[in-house]
């Protein structure tokens, strides 16, 4: 494992541990975060831990051009139960992602420092949000880092049933229209798999990440 100094540097992703941990330490400056994401690396750690930087051997992704919306979600969309916006309330979305209770998960990795850093990324145009509304209330959403051809999803939340699914599908539709190559969902979980995400190797992910039209 590589221990970061103040220098803006990350080792090659191939040096990550079997679990995917590449480096520890450093900071959450905009410059370091952008360097990380542009090189297939992301931070993930608990509030009481040092910053851990990950480059897992398998990457959970969606290919927008190939994505088929599940029938159950198409039916939800057709019922017009929700309204979707983009980049209208980033701070509230990331705050809800921190505060929402998740089964089997104690605490959150979305600290005050994370919120401050990603909000700054948003203000500079590198982080974006999707908001899902119902009767004028924010009931779901997601946020992530936008690299221009790959969108790196960070977290989502849902206060009512299916709201995060609506945000997820709305994002993919937007990415498809803008010819994005991948939606990066980072690590495998069953919920993402149910929504249609799948794993690819780190090598394949890096080839797509580094390729720009």
C-alpha contacts under 8 A as a table, 3 or more apart, distances in Angstrom:
res1	aa1	res2	aa2	distance
1	X	15	X	7.69
1	X	16	X	6.91
1	X	17	X	6.97
1	X	21	X	7.09
1	X	22	X	5.70
1	X	23	X	5.35
1	X	24	X	7.24
2	X	11	X	7.22
2	X	22	X	6.42
2	X	23	X	4.46
2	X	24	X	6.35
3	X	23	X	5.65
3	X	24	X	5.08
3	X	25	X	6.03
3	X	26	X	7.92
4	X	7	X	7.41
4	X	9	X	7.55
4	X	10	X	7.60
4	X	23	X	6.64
4	X	24	X	6.05
4	X	25	X	5.19
4	X	26	X	5.09
5	X	8	X	7.91
5	X	25	X	7.26
5	X	26	X	5.79
6	X	26	X	6.24
6	X	27	X	7.97
8	X	31	X	7.75
8	X	32	X	6.15
8	X	35	X	7.80
9	X	32	X	7.98
9	X	35	X	7.95
10	X	23	X	7.52
10	X	36	X	7.35
11	X	15	X	6.86
11	X	22	X	7.51
11	X	23	X	7.84
12	X	15	X	5.78
12	X	16	X	7.91
13	X	16	X	5.65
13	X	22	X	6.69
13	X	39	X	7.81
13	X	40	X	7.34
13	X	41	X	7.47
13	X	55	X	5.81
15	X	22	X	6.39
16	X	19	X	7.65
16	X	20	X	5.15
16	X	21	X	5.18
16	X	22	X	4.02
16	X	23	X	7.59
16	X	54	X	7.40
16	X	55	X	6.28
16	X	56	X	7.26
17	X	20	X	4.95
17	X	21	X	5.20
17	X	22	X	6.26
18	X	21	X	7.59
18	X	56	X	7.85
18	X	57	X	7.36
19	X	56	X	6.42
19	X	57	X	7.51
20	X	54	X	5.41
20	X	55	X	5.06
20	X	56	X	3.76
20	X	57	X	6.06
21	X	52	X	6.89
21	X	53	X	5.98
21	X	54	X	4.54
21	X	55	X	6.27
21	X	56	X	6.98
22	X	52	X	7.67
22	X	53	X	5.60
22	X	54	X	5.30
22	X	55	X	6.12
23	X	52	X	6.04
23	X	53	X	5.09
23	X	54	X	7.16
24	X	50	X	6.69
24	X	51	X	5.58
24	X	52	X	4.63
24	X	53	X	6.04
25	X	50	X	5.86
25	X	51	X	4.99
25	X	52	X	6.57
26	X	51	X	7.01
27	X	32	X	7.12
27	X	51	X	7.35
28	X	32	X	6.35
28	X	33	X	6.13
28	X	113	X	7.50
28	X	114	X	7.29
28	X	117	X	6.31
29	X	32	X	5.30
29	X	33	X	6.15
29	X	117	X	6.52
30	X	33	X	5.15
30	X	34	X	6.09
30	X	117	X	6.53
30	X	118	X	7.94
30	X	120	X	7.28
30	X	121	X	6.32
31	X	34	X	5.35
31	X	35	X	6.19
32	X	35	X	5.04
32	X	36	X	6.07
33	X	36	X	5.02
33	X	37	X	6.24
33	X	42	X	7.60
34	X	37	X	5.28
34	X	38	X	6.01
35	X	38	X	5.30
35	X	39	X	6.31
36	X	39	X	5.25
36	X	40	X	6.35
36	X	41	X	4.69
36	X	42	X	5.99
37	X	40	X	5.14
37	X	41	X	5.11
37	X	42	X	5.92
37	X	145	X	7.83
37	X	147	X	7.90
37	X	152	X	7.80
38	X	41	X	7.44
38	X	147	X	7.20
38	X	209	X	7.33
38	X	210	X	7.92
39	X	206	X	7.65
39	X	209	X	7.69
39	X	210	X	7.94
40	X	55	X	6.26
40	X	205	X	7.88
40	X	206	X	6.50
40	X	209	X	7.24
41	X	53	X	6.38
41	X	54	X	5.42
41	X	55	X	4.97
42	X	53	X	5.51
42	X	54	X	5.33
42	X	55	X	6.90
43	X	51	X	6.70
43	X	52	X	5.61
43	X	53	X	4.45
43	X	54	X	6.07
44	X	51	X	7.07
44	X	52	X	5.69
44	X	53	X	6.35
44	X	54	X	6.97
44	X	109	X	6.68
45	X	49	X	6.24
45	X	50	X	7.13
45	X	51	X	5.87
45	X	52	X	5.56
45	X	109	X	5.57
46	X	49	X	5.31
46	X	50	X	7.92
46	X	107	X	7.80
46	X	108	X	6.49
46	X	109	X	4.63
47	X	50	X	7.95
47	X	108	X	7.15
47	X	109	X	5.67
47	X	110	X	7.64
47	X	111	X	6.14
55	X	202	X	7.71
56	X	59	X	6.51
56	X	186	X	7.95
56	X	187	X	7.58
56	X	202	X	6.81
57	X	201	X	6.08
57	X	202	X	4.99
58	X	187	X	7.56
58	X	199	X	5.98
58	X	200	X	5.61
58	X	201	X	4.62
58	X	202	X	5.29
59	X	184	X	7.37
59	X	185	X	7.27
59	X	186	X	5.31
59	X	187	X	5.95
59	X	188	X	7.31
59	X	199	X	5.19
59	X	200	X	5.31
59	X	201	X	6.09
59	X	202	X	6.06
59	X	205	X	6.94
60	X	184	X	6.33
60	X	185	X	5.03
60	X	186	X	5.11
60	X	187	X	5.39
60	X	188	X	5.44
60	X	197	X	6.21
60	X	198	X	5.24
60	X	199	X	4.30
60	X	200	X	6.50
61	X	182	X	6.53
61	X	183	X	5.53
61	X	184	X	4.65
61	X	185	X	5.18
61	X	186	X	7.03
61	X	197	X	5.32
61	X	198	X	5.54
61	X	199	X	6.07
61	X	200	X	7.16
62	X	67	X	7.01
62	X	182	X	5.78
62	X	183	X	5.02
62	X	184	X	6.69
62	X	185	X	7.53
62	X	196	X	7.11
62	X	197	X	4.97
62	X	198	X	6.64
63	X	66	X	5.54
63	X	67	X	6.12
63	X	181	X	6.23
63	X	182	X	4.88
63	X	183	X	6.38
64	X	67	X	5.15
64	X	172	X	5.57
64	X	173	X	7.11
64	X	175	X	6.28
64	X	176	X	4.88
64	X	179	X	7.90
64	X	180	X	6.90
64	X	181	X	6.78
64	X	182	X	6.28
64	X	183	X	6.95
65	X	176	X	5.46
65	X	179	X	7.44
65	X	181	X	7.57
67	X	172	X	7.81
67	X	196	X	7.54
68	X	196	X	7.92
69	X	73	X	6.64
69	X	74	X	6.43
69	X	169	X	7.07
70	X	73	X	5.41
70	X	74	X	6.33
70	X	195	X	7.43
71	X	74	X	4.98
71	X	75	X	6.22
72	X	75	X	5.21
72	X	76	X	6.47
73	X	76	X	4.92
73	X	77	X	6.21
73	X	165	X	7.31
73	X	166	X	7.25
74	X	77	X	5.10
74	X	78	X	6.19
75	X	78	X	5.11
75	X	79	X	6.41
76	X	79	X	5.25
76	X	80	X	6.98
76	X	81	X	7.09
77	X	80	X	5.50
77	X	81	X	7.16
77	X	82	X	7.63
77	X	166	X	7.40
80	X	83	X	7.37
81	X	134	X	6.84
82	X	132	X	6.36
82	X	133	X	5.57
82	X	134	X	5.13
82	X	163	X	7.68
82	X	166	X	7.92
83	X	132	X	5.70
83	X	133	X	5.01
83	X	134	X	6.43
84	X	130	X	7.08
84	X	131	X	5.64
84	X	132	X	4.67
84	X	133	X	6.25
84	X	167	X	7.18
84	X	170	X	7.48
85	X	88	X	6.44
85	X	130	X	5.92
85	X	131	X	5.14
85	X	132	X	6.60
86	X	128	X	7.50
86	X	129	X	5.79
86	X	130	X	4.59
86	X	131	X	6.03
87	X	90	X	5.82
87	X	128	X	5.71
87	X	129	X	4.84
87	X	130	X	6.12
87	X	131	X	7.39
88	X	129	X	7.54
88	X	130	X	7.85
88	X	131	X	7.16
89	X	92	X	5.56
89	X	93	X	6.37
89	X	129	X	7.37
89	X	131	X	7.20
90	X	93	X	5.13
90	X	94	X	6.28
90	X	119	X	7.22
90	X	122	X	7.44
90	X	128	X	6.90
90	X	129	X	5.40
90	X	130	X	7.91
90	X	143	X	7.38
91	X	94	X	5.41
91	X	95	X	6.08
91	X	115	X	7.65
91	X	119	X	6.53
92	X	95	X	5.04
92	X	96	X	6.05
93	X	96	X	5.18
93	X	97	X	6.23
93	X	129	X	7.02
93	X	130	X	7.91
93	X	131	X	7.05
93	X	140	X	7.76
93	X	141	X	6.08
93	X	142	X	6.48
93	X	143	X	7.06
93	X	157	X	7.93
94	X	97	X	4.96
94	X	98	X	6.41
94	X	115	X	6.74
94	X	142	X	7.45
94	X	143	X	6.73
94	X	155	X	7.81
95	X	98	X	5.16
95	X	99	X	6.31
95	X	115	X	7.32
96	X	99	X	5.02
96	X	100	X	5.78
96	X	157	X	6.64
97	X	100	X	5.68
97	X	110	X	7.76
97	X	142	X	7.57
97	X	155	X	6.28
97	X	156	X	5.79
97	X	157	X	5.20
98	X	108	X	6.15
98	X	109	X	7.64
98	X	110	X	5.38
98	X	111	X	7.64
99	X	108	X	7.97
100	X	157	X	6.58
100	X	158	X	7.75
100	X	159	X	7.81
101	X	105	X	7.82
102	X	105	X	5.56
102	X	106	X	7.95
105	X	108	X	7.75
108	X	111	X	7.23
110	X	113	X	7.86
110	X	114	X	5.55
110	X	115	X	6.64
111	X	114	X	5.07
111	X	115	X	6.32
112	X	115	X	5.10
112	X	116	X	6.15
113	X	116	X	5.08
113	X	117	X	6.07
114	X	117	X	5.20
114	X	118	X	6.03
115	X	118	X	5.40
115	X	119	X	5.86
116	X	119	X	5.21
116	X	120	X	6.25
117	X	120	X	5.13
117	X	121	X	6.33
118	X	121	X	4.76
118	X	122	X	6.10
118	X	127	X	6.59
119	X	122	X	4.90
119	X	123	X	6.23
119	X	127	X	7.48
120	X	123	X	5.02
120	X	124	X	6.33
121	X	124	X	5.14
121	X	125	X	6.31
121	X	126	X	5.09
121	X	127	X	5.25
121	X	145	X	7.95
122	X	125	X	4.98
122	X	126	X	5.36
122	X	127	X	4.12
122	X	128	X	5.89
123	X	126	X	7.58
123	X	127	X	7.72
124	X	127	X	7.77
125	X	128	X	7.29
126	X	145	X	5.72
126	X	146	X	5.21
126	X	147	X	6.94
127	X	143	X	7.09
127	X	144	X	5.51
127	X	145	X	4.27
127	X	146	X	5.54
128	X	143	X	5.57
128	X	144	X	5.70
128	X	145	X	6.37
128	X	146	X	6.69
129	X	141	X	7.14
129	X	142	X	5.65
129	X	143	X	4.19
129	X	144	X	6.64
130	X	141	X	5.19
130	X	142	X	5.35
130	X	143	X	6.35
130	X	167	X	6.01
130	X	170	X	7.93
130	X	171	X	6.99
131	X	138	X	6.80
131	X	139	X	7.94
131	X	140	X	6.15
131	X	141	X	4.49
131	X	142	X	6.93
131	X	167	X	6.74
132	X	138	X	5.90
132	X	139	X	5.83
132	X	140	X	4.85
132	X	141	X	5.47
132	X	163	X	6.40
132	X	164	X	7.69
132	X	166	X	7.25
132	X	167	X	6.20
133	X	136	X	5.81
133	X	137	X	5.27
133	X	138	X	4.56
133	X	139	X	5.50
133	X	140	X	6.92
134	X	137	X	5.28
134	X	138	X	6.61
134	X	139	X	6.43
138	X	141	X	7.95
139	X	158	X	5.90
139	X	159	X	4.90
139	X	160	X	6.09
139	X	163	X	6.42
140	X	156	X	7.41
140	X	157	X	5.32
140	X	158	X	4.24
140	X	159	X	5.93
140	X	160	X	7.36
140	X	163	X	4.91
140	X	164	X	5.26
140	X	167	X	7.04
141	X	156	X	5.55
141	X	157	X	5.59
141	X	158	X	6.74
141	X	163	X	7.16
141	X	164	X	5.65
141	X	167	X	5.44
141	X	168	X	7.99
142	X	153	X	7.57
142	X	154	X	7.46
142	X	155	X	5.62
142	X	156	X	3.98
142	X	157	X	6.40
142	X	164	X	7.24
142	X	167	X	6.60
142	X	168	X	7.47
143	X	153	X	6.17
143	X	154	X	5.88
143	X	155	X	5.98
143	X	156	X	6.67
144	X	151	X	6.78
144	X	152	X	5.32
144	X	153	X	4.21
144	X	154	X	4.74
144	X	155	X	7.11
145	X	151	X	5.89
145	X	152	X	5.00
145	X	153	X	6.51
145	X	154	X	7.42
146	X	149	X	7.71
146	X	150	X	6.53
146	X	151	X	4.67
146	X	152	X	6.32
147	X	150	X	5.32
147	X	151	X	5.92
147	X	152	X	7.63
148	X	151	X	7.17
148	X	180	X	7.22
149	X	179	X	7.31
149	X	180	X	4.46
149	X	181	X	5.62
149	X	182	X	7.11
149	X	209	X	7.83
149	X	212	X	7.12
150	X	180	X	5.78
150	X	181	X	5.79
150	X	182	X	4.94
150	X	183	X	5.88
150	X	184	X	6.93
150	X	209	X	6.73
151	X	175	X	7.97
151	X	180	X	7.61
151	X	182	X	6.52
151	X	183	X	4.94
151	X	184	X	5.97
152	X	183	X	6.06
152	X	184	X	4.60
152	X	185	X	6.43
152	X	186	X	7.52
153	X	183	X	6.88
153	X	184	X	5.82
153	X	185	X	5.33
153	X	186	X	7.43
154	X	185	X	7.22
154	X	186	X	7.97
156	X	164	X	6.30
157	X	163	X	7.86
157	X	164	X	5.77
158	X	161	X	6.82
158	X	162	X	7.09
158	X	163	X	5.28
158	X	164	X	5.05
159	X	163	X	7.14
160	X	163	X	5.94
161	X	164	X	7.99
162	X	165	X	5.16
162	X	166	X	6.47
163	X	166	X	5.20
163	X	167	X	6.49
164	X	167	X	4.99
164	X	168	X	6.12
165	X	168	X	5.02
165	X	169	X	6.22
165	X	195	X	7.53
166	X	169	X	5.35
166	X	170	X	6.02
167	X	170	X	5.11
167	X	171	X	6.13
168	X	171	X	5.26
168	X	172	X	6.40
169	X	172	X	5.08
169	X	173	X	6.20
170	X	173	X	5.15
170	X	174	X	6.28
171	X	174	X	5.08
171	X	175	X	6.14
172	X	175	X	4.99
172	X	176	X	6.01
172	X	183	X	7.37
173	X	176	X	5.12
173	X	177	X	6.27
174	X	177	X	5.22
174	X	178	X	6.35
175	X	178	X	5.07
175	X	179	X	6.09
175	X	180	X	5.17
175	X	183	X	7.88
176	X	179	X	4.99
176	X	180	X	5.93
177	X	180	X	7.85
180	X	183	X	7.75
181	X	208	X	7.22
182	X	208	X	7.86
185	X	188	X	7.67
185	X	192	X	7.83
185	X	197	X	7.67
188	X	192	X	7.14
188	X	193	X	7.42
188	X	198	X	7.79
188	X	199	X	7.19
189	X	192	X	5.62
189	X	193	X	6.43
190	X	193	X	5.01
190	X	194	X	6.19
191	X	194	X	5.13
191	X	195	X	6.47
192	X	195	X	5.00
192	X	196	X	6.48
192	X	197	X	5.49
193	X	196	X	5.13
193	X	197	X	4.79
193	X	198	X	6.10
194	X	197	X	7.29
200	X	204	X	6.45
200	X	205	X	6.68
201	X	204	X	5.27
201	X	205	X	6.27
202	X	205	X	4.99
202	X	206	X	6.05
203	X	206	X	5.17
203	X	207	X	6.31
204	X	207	X	5.20
204	X	208	X	6.52
205	X	208	X	5.32
205	X	209	X	6.07
206	X	209	X	4.86
206	X	210	X	5.99
207	X	210	X	5.37
207	X	211	X	6.16
208	X	211	X	5.16
208	X	212	X	7.98
209	X	212	X	7.69
